[in-house]
Amino acid sequence: MVSVGSKALASRRHRSSISVEDYSMGEDKSTYKSARRKNGMSRKAERGGHGGFDRNDTHQNAFEMIDGGSLNADKRFPKMKSTSTPQTSFIRKQVDPETTKYFTEISNLFESDTVDFEERSVICGNALAEAEGKDFELATDYILSHTMQSLLEGCNVDDLCNFLHGCAKQFPSIAMDRSGSHVAETAIKSLAMHLQDKDVYPLVEDTLTAICKEIVSNPLDVMCNCHGSHVLRSLLHLCKGVSLESSEFHSRKSSKVLAERLNIKAPRPNGDSGFHIGFPESLKLLIFGLLKGARKDVRILQVDQFGSLVIQTILKSLVGQDDELSHIIPILLGCSEKDSVEGNYIQISVVRDVIDLMKETAFSHLMEVILEVAPENIFNELFTIVFKNSLLELSSHPCGNFAVQALISNIKYKHQMELLWSEIGTKVGDLLDMGRSGVVASLIAASQRLQTHEQKCCEALVRAVCSTDESPGCIIPRILYVDRYFSCGDKAKWDFPSGVKIHVMGSLILQTVFRYRSELIQLFITSITSMESDHLLEVAKDSSGARVIEAFLNSDAPAKLKRRLVMKLRGHFGELAMQSSSSFTVEKCYNSSNLSLREAIVSELAALQSDLSKTKQGPHLLRKLDVEGYASRPDQWRSKQASRESAYKEFHDTFGSGRSKSLKTEFLADSLKHTSRPKDVKTIMQEIGHHPTSDIPFLSMSGFKGKSEKGKQGGKTYSRPSTDNNIFDGRKKSSKRKRNNDQSENVEAGKRKRNNDQSENAEAGKRKRKV
């Protein structure tokens, strides 16, 4: 009697003409370990053999959070219970020895690297056919699942789809297993790879439809399972047409999201990461099947970590489909479809529950995505019904503040900024003290993006870290180390913390501030240019601090003040250029310098030319600054730089604005010497004639409130409007005076010219008569 494994081997030998007996077929532990290493897997085996099927602890996380965690089912959600049909239990049998031996031989064969591509495809197809009827046991076996992954990667699309059709009924259970989830992921990725051939689309779509139908028959178990959730999100991306290897896969890095929210990085357009046309019908079947099942258990999905991730992926897949989102989002918030009214999507009865849910980790993440994808009408209702009058409460919470950040980052109108400011704008210092610097950063970024409340933001930020009788030099260091400053018991004794990493959020706040107009950030400019040289050097060496210096050099601050900062780094440019985080700062310093400072920078780099050429960023910097040209022919380098800057200045004099001209002058002049020690904040504000736009005097300065002017307009007295209007009126008056002066000068010049012409004509007449 020939065993199943022997028959399969005979079939394989016949089709591939490879003698399998030439290879060692040991089944010892070293073979298993080698197979694991070869496949690059390091899944940790649990107690109890090769890793039995992970029984699905459906809803465990949700119920633990609700019953024993911060949410209480009896108090908050008394009617909540799971209404899903229990998932069919699969008790995995032990893989028989013959089958184990067969697949171990295949694993050893693939490890030998002696099988070419065509033979490998044939072997994989035969092995997958042999796995029929035992696919669940093999896919969920801790050791043999690695072999199954290799087979799914190496087979052709027909064998792959046949295998998935055969195990479609068990696919949800395979996806929820610790080992089987890796097999399911590999199968989905292999399908994506085969889509390069357009002819296979019908076959793949038929396979996906079969899998989706099995999943949506009981979706909650897969959605709330830690392994099944990941597989399900991969399947959604495949159906949507999104690359599984893209940076947007599953969820974006928090740093990228933060950069977009703070206007530091432009957001990616929707659909930018697609790599094929997708499968719209399969996607529709899967999404609406999942949501139909989720509607019954929405309370569980709101607080379940893994279920929330699936819902977030669904919402991102529906971006642009406003009608569908307008129907889905209220359901996810707990609104009743029966009580819904046309035009009013959010019901007052759920507001308190939604606010409390935003204090839970899973729902806070879900709300961030809801705010990003919500149609404008839904967003406006969330803003005015849910968040209004609760902004400070949520901003103060460790989880709720992230939802507020997402809200602030997605507002579009100035009146929305006004509402935000009325609730949390005056609490900037309190928010920083509580460690909610992300809310403050988002608020400043929204102000800069919408071009409103910029002055108030600057005033509130300065007021939070500096008193009126202190030097403005402390502003920048305290914001850079915002966490350490506000955690200091005695803030009066706080000093620059040398050797400590700069706080990322403090850096981001200052980067945003330096994008404001220079007249609004005089104190910040004074602060950064008055820092001590050793402190400034330490900031430049830090990756977050270097970005702040670059933001200042990119600002529209006066050129002489930029050069003053560059002068303080003189003698350390070679040291900074050797570091990848600060090499770009050196280039920015060079671009902001005059000729003498540029030569000083290049001379420092020339001394380290050989060392710089070995670093990652060094060759670019050496080429950009023409360090080699300076080292070999310094006179020619100076002439070239002077000629280039002369052409640049001439261009700006001809085509640039008056503002640009003032910032680019004196390039060839020597750097200005340091001015006297900075005065206190109150004195500086008096000197620059700064007037607050808010009713509260800036930094409690008396005597700077705008005086009301009485005039008559329609028989009524009126007060002077805001300072911005005064400035605008002053500019108009100045412009009128300038035009009048120009006209007077032109008239006077015309008179002088006519008199001169008449005198010349008379003189010429006299000479003619004499002749």
KOLDOGU-730953 format. One record per residue (C-alpha): residue in three letters; x, y negated, z negated. Coordinates in steps of 0.05 Angstrom, whole numbers. Layout:
# residues N
> resn	px	py	pz
> ALA	X	Y	Z
...
This chain:
# residues 771
> resn	px	py	pz
> MET	0	0	0
> VAL	28	-67	21
> SER	18	-125	-28
> VAL	-12	-192	-9
> GLY	56	-225	-18
> SER	90	-173	27
> LYS	39	-183	82
> ALA	49	-258	80
> LEU	124	-250	82
> ALA	119	-203	141
> SER	76	-253	178
> ARG	125	-308	163
> ARG	185	-265	186
> HIS	149	-249	251
> ARG	132	-321	267
> SER	197	-354	246
> SER	248	-299	259
> ILE	283	-313	193
> SER	308	-257	149
> VAL	283	-274	79
> GLU	323	-217	46
> ASP	386	-258	57
> TYR	364	-305	1
> SER	363	-291	-73
> MET	292	-281	-99
> GLY	304	-286	-173
> GLU	246	-309	-216
> ASP	289	-329	-275
> LYS	284	-396	-310
> SER	342	-425	-271
> THR	303	-417	-207
> TYR	244	-455	-235
> LYS	288	-511	-261
> SER	323	-515	-194
> ALA	256	-520	-159
> ARG	235	-577	-205
> ARG	299	-615	-193
> LYS	295	-605	-118
> ASN	225	-635	-115
> GLY	246	-694	-156
> MET	193	-682	-209
> SER	202	-689	-283
> ARG	133	-675	-310
> LYS	138	-654	-381
> ALA	110	-585	-397
> GLU	61	-581	-454
> ARG	57	-525	-503
> GLY	23	-462	-479
> GLY	59	-432	-419
> HIS	69	-467	-352
> GLY	18	-520	-370
> GLY	-53	-497	-369
> PHE	-110	-535	-338
> ASP	-120	-600	-376
> ARG	-191	-597	-401
> ASN	-224	-661	-384
> ASP	-234	-705	-445
> THR	-288	-744	-409
> HIS	-307	-809	-443
> GLN	-258	-795	-500
> ASN	-222	-861	-494
> ALA	-287	-900	-486
> PHE	-322	-867	-545
> GLU	-260	-873	-589
> MET	-260	-947	-575
> ILE	-334	-954	-585
> ASP	-344	-909	-646
> GLY	-278	-917	-682
> GLY	-246	-978	-651
> SER	-263	-1051	-646
> LEU	-330	-1038	-612
> ASN	-385	-1004	-651
> ALA	-439	-967	-613
> ASP	-491	-972	-667
> LYS	-483	-1047	-677
> ARG	-468	-1072	-607
> PHE	-493	-1020	-558
> PRO	-544	-978	-595
> LYS	-574	-949	-531
> MET	-509	-928	-499
> LYS	-502	-855	-482
> SER	-473	-815	-424
> THR	-525	-792	-374
> SER	-478	-756	-326
> THR	-486	-683	-310
> PRO	-429	-644	-344
> GLN	-372	-626	-298
> THR	-369	-553	-279
> SER	-315	-520	-321
> PHE	-260	-483	-284
> ILE	-222	-432	-324
> ARG	-158	-421	-288
> LYS	-133	-350	-281
> GLN	-60	-334	-286
> VAL	-27	-330	-217
> ASP	-13	-258	-202
> PRO	61	-236	-200
> GLU	62	-220	-125
> THR	35	-289	-107
> THR	84	-322	-155
> LYS	142	-285	-124
> TYR	119	-304	-54
> PHE	115	-378	-67
> THR	180	-376	-107
> GLU	215	-346	-46
> ILE	188	-403	-3
> SER	214	-454	-53
> ASN	283	-423	-52
> LEU	281	-421	24
> PHE	266	-496	28
> GLU	322	-510	-21
> SER	372	-477	24
> ASP	362	-531	78
> THR	370	-480	133
> VAL	300	-486	161
> ASP	289	-533	219
> PHE	228	-577	227
> GLU	186	-532	272
> GLU	200	-469	230
> ARG	184	-507	167
> SER	116	-528	194
> VAL	99	-456	212
> ILE	121	-430	144
> CYS	79	-484	109
> GLY	18	-467	150
> ASN	24	-393	135
> ALA	35	-406	61
> LEU	-26	-452	56
> ALA	-68	-399	90
> GLU	-42	-349	39
> ALA	-64	-397	-17
> GLU	-137	-393	5
> GLY	-179	-371	-54
> LYS	-122	-386	-102
> ASP	-114	-460	-87
> PHE	-139	-483	-155
> GLU	-93	-437	-194
> LEU	-33	-454	-151
> ALA	-45	-530	-151
> THR	-53	-533	-227
> ASP	6	-488	-243
> TYR	63	-529	-272
> ILE	118	-495	-231
> LEU	83	-472	-168
> SER	49	-540	-159
> HIS	116	-567	-137
> THR	119	-516	-82
> MET	48	-534	-62
> GLN	70	-606	-55
> SER	126	-586	-9
> LEU	78	-545	34
> LEU	29	-603	40
> GLU	85	-650	61
> GLY	112	-603	114
> CYS	49	-574	147
> ASN	13	-601	208
> VAL	-52	-639	204
> ASP	-96	-579	222
> ASP	-68	-536	166
> LEU	-72	-595	117
> CYS	-145	-608	133
> ASN	-162	-534	130
> PHE	-131	-530	60
> LEU	-169	-592	36
> HIS	-235	-566	65
> GLY	-223	-500	29
> CYS	-211	-532	-38
> ALA	-261	-589	-31
> LYS	-307	-562	-86
> GLN	-248	-556	-134
> PHE	-216	-622	-113
> PRO	-245	-662	-172
> SER	-219	-611	-221
> ILE	-151	-609	-187
> ALA	-148	-685	-189
> MET	-161	-685	-264
> ASP	-106	-636	-280
> ARG	-37	-659	-303
> SER	-2	-619	-248
> GLY	-58	-615	-198
> SER	-63	-691	-194
> HIS	6	-693	-163
> VAL	-16	-642	-111
> ALA	-78	-683	-95
> GLU	-36	-747	-89
> THR	12	-712	-41
> ALA	-46	-687	2
> ILE	-74	-758	8
> LYS	-5	-786	26
> SER	4	-732	78
> LEU	-62	-750	110
> ALA	-39	-822	113
> MET	25	-802	147
> HIS	-12	-763	201
> LEU	-55	-824	218
> GLN	1	-850	262
> ASP	-32	-805	314
> LYS	-99	-837	332
> ASP	-126	-770	358
> VAL	-130	-741	288
> TYR	-178	-793	261
> PRO	-242	-752	271
> LEU	-211	-691	237
> VAL	-185	-732	178
> GLU	-251	-769	170
> ASP	-289	-704	167
> THR	-241	-679	113
> LEU	-248	-743	73
> THR	-323	-740	77
> ALA	-324	-670	48
> ILE	-279	-691	-10
> CYS	-319	-755	-24
> LYS	-385	-717	-27
> GLU	-357	-672	-81
> ILE	-330	-730	-122
> VAL	-393	-772	-120
> SER	-436	-714	-144
> ASN	-408	-727	-214
> PRO	-362	-788	-211
> LEU	-356	-809	-284
> ASP	-312	-750	-304
> VAL	-261	-766	-250
> MET	-264	-841	-261
> CYS	-251	-837	-336
> ASN	-196	-785	-331
> CYS	-124	-811	-334
> HIS	-102	-766	-276
> GLY	-167	-768	-236
> SER	-170	-844	-238
> HIS	-103	-850	-203
> VAL	-122	-799	-149
> LEU	-188	-834	-139
> ARG	-155	-901	-128
> SER	-107	-870	-77
> LEU	-167	-842	-41
> LEU	-201	-910	-40
> HIS	-139	-942	-11
> LEU	-134	-889	43
> CYS	-207	-900	63
> LYS	-198	-975	61
> GLY	-136	-972	106
> VAL	-87	-999	54
> SER	-16	-972	53
> LEU	-4	-928	-8
> GLU	68	-951	-10
> SER	52	-1026	-8
> SER	68	-1071	-67
> GLU	-7	-1082	-74
> PHE	-21	-1007	-86
> HIS	-67	-995	-145
> SER	-49	-1059	-182
> ARG	-1	-1116	-171
> LYS	56	-1132	-218
> SER	37	-1182	-270
> SER	95	-1227	-249
> LYS	67	-1233	-179
> VAL	-3	-1248	-204
> LEU	25	-1301	-251
> ALA	66	-1333	-195
> GLU	4	-1340	-152
> ARG	-37	-1368	-210
> LEU	15	-1421	-225
> ASN	21	-1442	-152
> ILE	93	-1417	-151
> LYS	79	-1366	-97
> ALA	27	-1369	-43
> PRO	-26	-1315	-50
> ARG	-26	-1259	1
> PRO	-83	-1260	51
> ASN	-135	-1206	43
> GLY	-121	-1145	83
> ASP	-48	-1164	95
> SER	-24	-1096	69
> GLY	-67	-1053	115
> PHE	-32	-1002	159
> HIS	-90	-970	196
> ILE	-163	-984	211
> GLY	-188	-942	153
> PHE	-251	-901	149
> PRO	-310	-948	136
> GLU	-363	-894	131
> SER	-323	-852	82
> LEU	-307	-914	42
> LYS	-380	-934	39
> LEU	-399	-863	18
> LEU	-347	-862	-37
> ILE	-357	-933	-64
> PHE	-433	-931	-68
> GLY	-433	-860	-93
> LEU	-386	-881	-149
> LEU	-426	-943	-165
> LYS	-492	-906	-165
> GLY	-464	-859	-217
> ALA	-431	-916	-254
> ARG	-496	-954	-261
> LYS	-520	-902	-311
> ASP	-457	-906	-353
> VAL	-436	-978	-343
> ARG	-426	-987	-418
> ILE	-374	-932	-418
> LEU	-337	-959	-357
> GLN	-335	-1029	-387
> VAL	-289	-1006	-443
> ASP	-255	-945	-413
> GLN	-184	-959	-390
> PHE	-183	-913	-330
> GLY	-255	-924	-308
> SER	-242	-999	-309
> LEU	-182	-989	-262
> VAL	-226	-953	-211
> ILE	-279	-1008	-214
> GLN	-225	-1060	-203
> THR	-201	-1024	-141
> ILE	-272	-1020	-115
> LEU	-282	-1094	-125
> LYS	-218	-1111	-88
> SER	-241	-1065	-31
> LEU	-305	-1106	-24
> VAL	-271	-1175	-19
> GLY	-309	-1216	33
> GLN	-373	-1176	26
> ASP	-410	-1228	-15
> ASP	-478	-1194	-13
> GLU	-451	-1129	-41
> LEU	-410	-1164	-94
> SER	-469	-1207	-115
> HIS	-508	-1144	-127
> ILE	-452	-1104	-161
> ILE	-421	-1156	-208
> PRO	-485	-1169	-249
> ILE	-493	-1094	-259
> LEU	-421	-1088	-284
> LEU	-436	-1145	-334
> GLY	-495	-1106	-361
> CYS	-551	-1146	-328
> SER	-616	-1110	-316
> GLU	-639	-1105	-244
> LYS	-712	-1107	-266
> ASP	-704	-1175	-300
> SER	-662	-1206	-246
> VAL	-689	-1270	-214
> GLU	-672	-1294	-144
> GLY	-616	-1344	-148
> ASN	-600	-1329	-221
> TYR	-552	-1270	-226
> ILE	-527	-1275	-298
> GLN	-579	-1265	-352
> ILE	-573	-1304	-417
> SER	-587	-1241	-457
> VAL	-520	-1209	-438
> VAL	-476	-1270	-450
> ARG	-457	-1254	-522
> ASP	-441	-1181	-503
> VAL	-397	-1203	-445
> ILE	-359	-1252	-489
> ASP	-347	-1196	-540
> LEU	-327	-1147	-485
> MET	-274	-1196	-459
> LYS	-239	-1185	-525
> GLU	-227	-1112	-505
> THR	-167	-1095	-462
> ALA	-202	-1056	-408
> PHE	-259	-1105	-396
> SER	-211	-1165	-400
> HIS	-173	-1135	-340
> LEU	-239	-1122	-305
> MET	-263	-1193	-316
> GLU	-198	-1220	-285
> VAL	-213	-1183	-221
> ILE	-286	-1203	-222
> LEU	-266	-1276	-225
> GLU	-217	-1267	-168
> VAL	-266	-1234	-120
> ALA	-333	-1264	-142
> PRO	-372	-1304	-90
> GLU	-377	-1377	-106
> ASN	-448	-1373	-133
> ILE	-430	-1317	-181
> PHE	-367	-1352	-203
> ASN	-404	-1417	-218
> GLU	-455	-1379	-261
> LEU	-399	-1344	-298
> PHE	-366	-1411	-310
> THR	-427	-1448	-334
> ILE	-467	-1392	-369
> VAL	-414	-1345	-397
> PHE	-350	-1385	-408
> LYS	-378	-1454	-423
> ASN	-376	-1470	-498
> SER	-335	-1407	-510
> LEU	-270	-1427	-476
> LEU	-232	-1442	-540
> GLU	-257	-1379	-574
> LEU	-233	-1336	-516
> SER	-169	-1375	-505
> SER	-149	-1361	-577
> HIS	-159	-1285	-570
> PRO	-101	-1238	-551
> CYS	-143	-1205	-496
> GLY	-195	-1258	-480
> ASN	-143	-1310	-462
> PHE	-124	-1271	-399
> ALA	-195	-1278	-373
> VAL	-192	-1353	-386
> GLN	-127	-1356	-347
> ALA	-160	-1322	-288
> LEU	-219	-1370	-293
> ILE	-175	-1431	-293
> SER	-134	-1405	-235
> ASN	-196	-1397	-191
> ILE	-232	-1463	-203
> LYS	-239	-1505	-140
> TYR	-270	-1571	-162
> LYS	-250	-1630	-206
> HIS	-314	-1628	-246
> GLN	-296	-1558	-268
> MET	-229	-1583	-291
> GLU	-265	-1637	-330
> LEU	-306	-1585	-367
> LEU	-244	-1544	-382
> TRP	-208	-1604	-408
> SER	-265	-1624	-454
> GLU	-261	-1557	-489
> ILE	-187	-1538	-490
> GLY	-149	-1598	-463
> THR	-142	-1630	-531
> LYS	-120	-1564	-562
> VAL	-55	-1554	-523
> GLY	-13	-1557	-586
> ASP	-59	-1507	-622
> LEU	-57	-1459	-563
> LEU	19	-1462	-560
> ASP	22	-1451	-635
> MET	-21	-1388	-628
> GLY	24	-1361	-572
> ARG	-26	-1375	-516
> SER	23	-1410	-471
> GLY	-6	-1375	-410
> VAL	-71	-1414	-418
> VAL	-32	-1479	-422
> ALA	9	-1461	-361
> SER	-54	-1444	-321
> LEU	-86	-1509	-342
> ILE	-25	-1550	-319
> ALA	-22	-1511	-254
> ALA	-96	-1524	-240
> SER	-85	-1598	-254
> GLN	-28	-1601	-205
> ARG	-67	-1561	-153
> LEU	-131	-1603	-157
> GLN	-92	-1668	-169
> THR	-132	-1688	-229
> HIS	-117	-1697	-303
> GLU	-42	-1696	-289
> GLN	-27	-1753	-336
> LYS	-70	-1724	-391
> CYS	-34	-1657	-384
> CYS	34	-1690	-390
> GLU	12	-1730	-450
> ALA	-18	-1669	-485
> LEU	44	-1627	-472
> VAL	91	-1681	-499
> ARG	46	-1693	-559
> ALA	49	-1618	-575
> VAL	124	-1614	-581
> CYS	148	-1685	-597
> SER	129	-1741	-644
> THR	132	-1815	-628
> ASP	195	-1829	-669
> GLU	236	-1773	-639
> SER	283	-1776	-580
> PRO	254	-1749	-515
> GLY	315	-1705	-509
> CYS	280	-1653	-551
> ILE	221	-1643	-504
> ILE	254	-1597	-452
> PRO	291	-1551	-502
> ARG	228	-1542	-545
> ILE	186	-1522	-484
> LEU	241	-1476	-458
> TYR	241	-1440	-525
> VAL	167	-1452	-539
> ASP	158	-1386	-576
> ARG	216	-1398	-624
> TYR	198	-1471	-636
> PHE	127	-1457	-656
> SER	146	-1397	-698
> CYS	196	-1439	-737
> GLY	174	-1454	-808
> ASP	205	-1522	-812
> LYS	201	-1553	-743
> ALA	240	-1614	-765
> LYS	301	-1571	-774
> TRP	294	-1534	-708
> ASP	355	-1537	-664
> PHE	376	-1511	-596
> PRO	382	-1435	-604
> SER	447	-1417	-569
> GLY	452	-1346	-541
> VAL	377	-1335	-539
> LYS	338	-1318	-476
> ILE	292	-1373	-451
> HIS	218	-1360	-456
> VAL	189	-1343	-387
> MET	124	-1381	-398
> GLY	160	-1443	-422
> SER	202	-1441	-358
> LEU	139	-1434	-316
> ILE	106	-1493	-350
> LEU	165	-1538	-336
> GLN	170	-1514	-264
> THR	98	-1536	-254
> VAL	109	-1603	-291
> PHE	166	-1622	-244
> ARG	119	-1616	-185
> TYR	81	-1676	-212
> ARG	95	-1746	-186
> SER	157	-1776	-218
> GLU	119	-1834	-249
> LEU	79	-1784	-290
> ILE	138	-1745	-318
> GLN	187	-1800	-339
> LEU	195	-1769	-408
> PHE	210	-1701	-379
> ILE	261	-1730	-331
> THR	294	-1769	-388
> SER	295	-1706	-431
> ILE	329	-1660	-381
> THR	380	-1712	-359
> SER	399	-1728	-432
> MET	412	-1656	-452
> GLU	482	-1641	-478
> SER	528	-1610	-427
> ASP	538	-1544	-464
> HIS	463	-1536	-474
> LEU	450	-1551	-400
> LEU	503	-1500	-380
> GLU	469	-1447	-423
> VAL	402	-1463	-391
> ALA	433	-1457	-322
> LYS	462	-1388	-338
> ASP	393	-1362	-358
> SER	351	-1337	-300
> SER	288	-1373	-326
> GLY	326	-1436	-344
> ALA	360	-1439	-275
> ARG	291	-1442	-243
> VAL	274	-1504	-285
> ILE	338	-1540	-263
> GLU	321	-1523	-191
> ALA	250	-1549	-199
> PHE	278	-1615	-226
> LEU	327	-1621	-168
> ASN	269	-1607	-120
> SER	225	-1661	-152
> ASP	218	-1732	-128
> ALA	259	-1759	-187
> PRO	310	-1813	-168
> ALA	372	-1786	-135
> LYS	419	-1819	-185
> LEU	385	-1782	-242
> LYS	393	-1716	-206
> ARG	467	-1731	-196
> ARG	473	-1747	-270
> LEU	450	-1677	-286
> VAL	497	-1646	-234
> MET	555	-1684	-265
> LYS	544	-1649	-332
> LEU	555	-1581	-298
> ARG	620	-1602	-266
> GLY	676	-1553	-281
> HIS	628	-1494	-286
> PHE	602	-1486	-215
> GLY	648	-1427	-201
> GLU	624	-1392	-263
> LEU	551	-1404	-244
> ALA	562	-1382	-172
> MET	587	-1314	-196
> GLN	520	-1300	-228
> SER	463	-1279	-182
> SER	411	-1316	-224
> SER	446	-1383	-219
> SER	480	-1381	-151
> PHE	420	-1413	-119
> THR	423	-1468	-172
> VAL	493	-1485	-148
> GLU	466	-1493	-77
> LYS	411	-1539	-103
> CYS	463	-1580	-141
> TYR	504	-1586	-78
> ASN	444	-1611	-37
> SER	429	-1663	-90
> SER	500	-1690	-96
> ASN	538	-1746	-62
> LEU	602	-1734	-23
> SER	650	-1736	-82
> LEU	607	-1688	-123
> ARG	599	-1641	-64
> GLU	674	-1639	-56
> ALA	682	-1624	-130
> ILE	632	-1565	-125
> VAL	665	-1536	-62
> SER	735	-1542	-92
> GLU	713	-1501	-152
> LEU	684	-1448	-107
> ALA	746	-1447	-63
> ALA	787	-1425	-123
> LEU	742	-1364	-130
> GLN	731	-1351	-57
> SER	757	-1279	-58
> ASP	716	-1260	-119
> LEU	653	-1293	-92
> SER	658	-1255	-27
> LYS	650	-1190	-66
> THR	584	-1210	-99
> LYS	516	-1201	-69
> GLN	500	-1275	-64
> GLY	571	-1301	-54
> PRO	578	-1294	23
> HIS	515	-1334	34
> LEU	538	-1389	-13
> LEU	608	-1392	17
> ARG	579	-1397	87
> LYS	525	-1448	69
> LEU	574	-1495	35
> ASP	630	-1482	86
> VAL	679	-1467	31
> GLU	729	-1435	79
> GLY	729	-1497	122
> TYR	744	-1541	62
> ALA	800	-1495	39
> SER	834	-1495	107
> ARG	820	-1566	132
> PRO	794	-1612	76
> ASP	799	-1677	116
> GLN	759	-1648	173
> TRP	708	-1621	122
> ARG	699	-1690	92
> SER	691	-1723	160
> LYS	639	-1671	180
> GLN	600	-1681	115
> ALA	601	-1757	121
> SER	579	-1754	193
> ARG	523	-1706	177
> GLU	497	-1748	120
> SER	502	-1812	161
> ALA	457	-1781	214
> TYR	410	-1756	159
> LYS	406	-1825	128
> GLU	395	-1859	195
> PHE	338	-1811	209
> HIS	305	-1827	143
> ASP	315	-1901	152
> THR	280	-1897	218
> PHE	224	-1846	206
> GLY	221	-1834	131
> SER	174	-1868	83
> GLY	197	-1923	37
> ARG	193	-1873	-20
> SER	240	-1825	15
> LYS	288	-1881	32
> SER	294	-1901	-41
> LEU	308	-1830	-61
> LYS	362	-1818	-9
> THR	404	-1881	-15
> GLU	473	-1887	-44
> PHE	495	-1818	-20
> LEU	566	-1839	-9
> ALA	571	-1879	-73
> ASP	603	-1853	-136
> SER	559	-1822	-188
> LEU	532	-1869	-241
> LYS	561	-1867	-310
> HIS	520	-1843	-368
> THR	473	-1894	-397
> SER	464	-1908	-470
> ARG	434	-1857	-517
> PRO	359	-1846	-503
> LYS	311	-1884	-547
> ASP	251	-1855	-582
> VAL	189	-1835	-543
> LYS	148	-1895	-565
> THR	200	-1946	-542
> ILE	208	-1912	-474
> MET	133	-1912	-464
> GLN	131	-1986	-480
> GLU	187	-2001	-431
> ILE	155	-1965	-373
> GLY	89	-1998	-388
> HIS	53	-1932	-396
> HIS	-22	-1935	-413
> PRO	-63	-1874	-432
> THR	-124	-1857	-391
> SER	-157	-1821	-448
> ASP	-192	-1854	-507
> ILE	-140	-1827	-555
> PRO	-76	-1869	-555
> PHE	-17	-1831	-528
> LEU	24	-1804	-585
> SER	-17	-1846	-633
> MET	13	-1911	-607
> SER	-26	-1971	-629
> GLY	-26	-2033	-587
> PHE	-29	-1997	-521
> LYS	-104	-1990	-513
> GLY	-128	-2021	-450
> LYS	-159	-2089	-465
> SER	-229	-2098	-438
> GLU	-240	-2154	-390
> LYS	-305	-2190	-385
> GLY	-330	-2212	-319
> LYS	-395	-2223	-286
> GLN	-423	-2175	-237
> GLY	-497	-2176	-226
> GLY	-507	-2216	-290
> LYS	-474	-2161	-333
> THR	-408	-2156	-368
> TYR	-362	-2097	-350
> SER	-298	-2068	-377
> ARG	-235	-2058	-339
> PRO	-232	-1989	-307
> SER	-177	-1938	-318
> THR	-103	-1955	-310
> ASP	-100	-1917	-244
> ASN	-150	-1966	-215
> ASN	-111	-2025	-243
> ILE	-49	-1999	-209
> PHE	-87	-1990	-145
> ASP	-115	-2060	-148
> GLY	-45	-2087	-163
> ARG	-18	-2051	-102
> LYS	-72	-2082	-59
> LYS	-57	-2151	-86
> SER	17	-2140	-76
> SER	3	-2116	-5
> LYS	-39	-2179	9
> ARG	16	-2224	-18
> LYS	67	-2188	25
> ARG	24	-2197	87
> ASN	14	-2271	71
> ASN	89	-2280	60
> ASP	103	-2244	126
> GLN	53	-2289	162
> SER	83	-2352	132
> GLU	153	-2330	151
> ASN	131	-2315	222
> VAL	97	-2383	229
> GLU	159	-2418	201
> ALA	205	-2379	247
> GLY	160	-2398	306
> LYS	164	-2471	289
> ARG	240	-2469	282
> LYS	245	-2433	349
> ARG	201	-2484	385
> ASN	241	-2542	355
> ASN	307	-2510	376
> ASP	280	-2499	446
> GLN	256	-2571	452
> SER	324	-2597	428
> GLU	362	-2553	477
> ASN	317	-2576	535
> ALA	326	-2649	517
> GLU	401	-2641	513
> ALA	403	-2605	580
> GLY	362	-2662	611
> LYS	411	-2715	587
> ARG	471	-2676	615
> LYS	436	-2669	682
> ARG	421	-2743	688
> LYS	493	-2761	670
> VAL	518	-2716	726
